[in-house]
Amino acid sequence: MKGIVLAGVLASAMALAGCNHANRPQPLPGQEAIVANVLEGCPYGLERFLPGDYYYCQGASHFWAGRFGMSRDSFESAARWGSKPAQEMLGLMNFNGDHMPQNRPLGVAWLALAAERHGPEYEGRFVSAYQQLTPAEHAQADAYWRQLKPVYADAVAAARADHRFTRAYHELEMAVAFGGGAYINGMTSGVENGLSLTARIKNERDTFFAGYDTQVWVGDAELVPLGQLPAIKKAAPPATTPTPSSN
């Protein structure tokens, strides 16, 4: 059975550093099973509840198939629904010039949006990338960030995604009321018990929106590197695409 695709699992599979601009990237050792699963396709029924997760899965599938333009389009669609992994992928691809022209300021702007919820893995990459920019690139990154915020920041994208999930989840609750079951394309192998299905989808919602209620900025005047905030004391990892890790 293909269940809900967790963003963390896909993030570990999307090791862009191991692809060296080949026509079709090859997974690093240990990634083969995850990548093969992604290439089988994404659970279409997930789009009804969490389109950010669904389009991120699509972006990963296109990427590993060597369809890099379609991959970027899918990541942008996911980013519009508040997907932080998708926003990070767009940031790293732009910053490093992975299968696209390099644009470091635009990459940093995307990484800033990905770090919006204080996720330590996102914060570290944003800080590292920001510190590598020149003063002129800092100003350009801030301009890009201002352009992206009205569409992709949590105040808009996550709020929109939360409304979408709440509506779809309520419809599911009504459909399985009084002990009924439900079938969702790509997410269940048949009719699944309503209580277990709603609990599973609710858990995925909590994972997707983790940290949604927090912000990382000091005011709205300019993009602020997290390394300058008193609460951030740890050293930042290098601004490279994440390598495989267990979740």
Residue, then its C-alpha position, 0 to 999 in steps of 0.5 A: m500500500k502506498g501511504i502518505v509520502l512524508a516530506g522528511v523521507l523525500a528530503s533525504a532522497m533529494a540529495l542534489a549534491g550527488c547528481n553532478h548535472a547528469n541528464r538523469p541523476q543517480p541516487l547515492p548509496g542507500q537512497e535506491a529504494i526511496v528513489a524507486n518508490v518516488l519514481e512509481g508515482c505520487p498518491y493522487g488522493l493526497e492532493r485533496f488534503l495536502p497539495g504541498d506534500y503532493y506536489y513536492c512528491q511530484g517534484a521529486s519524481h520529476f527530478w529523479a526522472g531527469r525532468f528538471g523543468m517539470s521538477r521546478d514547476s512542481f516545487e513551485s506549486a508545492a511552495r505555493w501551498g506552504s511546503k518548506p521542503a519545496q521552498e528549500m529545494l528551490g533555494l538550493m537549486n538556485f543558490n548552487g545552480d543545480h540544473m538551472p542558471q545560478n542565482r545566489p540572491l534568489g536562492v537565499a530568498w527561497l531559503a529564508l522562506a523555508a526557514e520561516r518556522h525555525g526548523p533547525e535544518y532550514e535555519g542553518r542552510f539559510v544562515s550559511a548561504y546568507q553569510q556567503l553573499t556580497p553586500a550587493e547580493h544581500a540587497q538583491a536577496d532582500a528584494y527577491w524575498r519581498q517579491l516572494k512573500p505575498v505568495y509563498a510566505d506562511a501568512v498566505a501559503a500556509a493559511r491557504a493550505d490549512h483552509r484546504f486541509t480543514r475543508a477536506y478533512h471535515e468532508l472525510e469525517m462526515a463520510v466515515a461518521f458512525g464507524g464507516g470506512a473510506y477509499i482514497n486513491g493512492m493512499t489506501s489499498g481498499v476501503e480503510n477504517g475511518l478512525s485509523l484513516t483520519a488519525r493517519i491524515k491528521n498526523e501528516r497534517d501535524t508534520f506538514f504544519a510543524g512550527y507554523d505559528t512561529q516566525v523568524w524575522v525581526g519586523d518586516a523591514e528587511l531579511v534578517p540572517l538568523g545568525q544575528l539573532p540572540a537565540i541562534k548560537k550554534a554554528a551553521p552547516p555549509a550551504t549545500t544540498p542535504t545528504p541522505s539521513s534517516n527520519 
